[in-house]
């Protein structure tokens, strides 16, 4: 029996993870956490004794002693759970990309000390994990992340001035929570995934590419030094990478229908950096290093919240993030306290950018 602590239990990933666990008798939920939603009924339904709503998840994890932590918390709030899991040597199924974006160096050191297994849950990183597993790193030339392009893929920058919240939330291929859906629309999600891929696979940023692939059938590709290109294909269904992470290194069956190849088209496009500058801003933050990626993430969270609240326009998200990156120190974090301070500084600066001049 593999005991699973599920953090972010009421979100999109959490709900699908519960479905996956229920389908596999060898998996058992031992702990549940949500951000603010009551878990009383869910805990009773699944016989879970360890429950927490909001706050630091570490006491919950220490009390429940899981074999696997599925970290599906949204945003910077997931950092402590990631570091605890890696430090304790338990398997971390990571759906909280912000953990590695904000705390990449700290996470690497925690993993070296604890020896835990890290299996990514994001569809792109799960695909890369599967393509790279057992492969000599010297044979890998580059990684390629695919982006759906979101709902505004073909629109020039001039047409994005007046897009509505509902339009931005209408993702063409994936059903996700509001924050990650907006990130997909701005391509901030690819910026976060670029930084996450660097820390997961120890590949330099200039060897990680992003292409737009509207149908979301190819989740990622690996370029090898001999010119070959490996691709991971599948239906855009998160139950596959969730199941892969929870049952790793086994590969359990799922109820996801197989991909039909007849009539399949695999179209790819270049990213429009003028219309969607968030990816270029992520590369800039990554190149500067230190806590700049943490600041990128923090400013983006503040700006996305403001957009969803209707207080700023769609294009102002990138404007606020860029202004914040220009003002933060970006000094490296020696520990979690330093990281929390850097996150707070960036949020304060981003919040000031929301105020009228």
Order of alpha helices (4+ residues) and beta strands (2+ residues): beta-alpha-beta-alpha-beta-alpha-beta-alpha-beta-alpha-beta-alpha-beta-alpha-alpha-alpha-beta-beta-beta-alpha-alpha-alpha-alpha-alpha
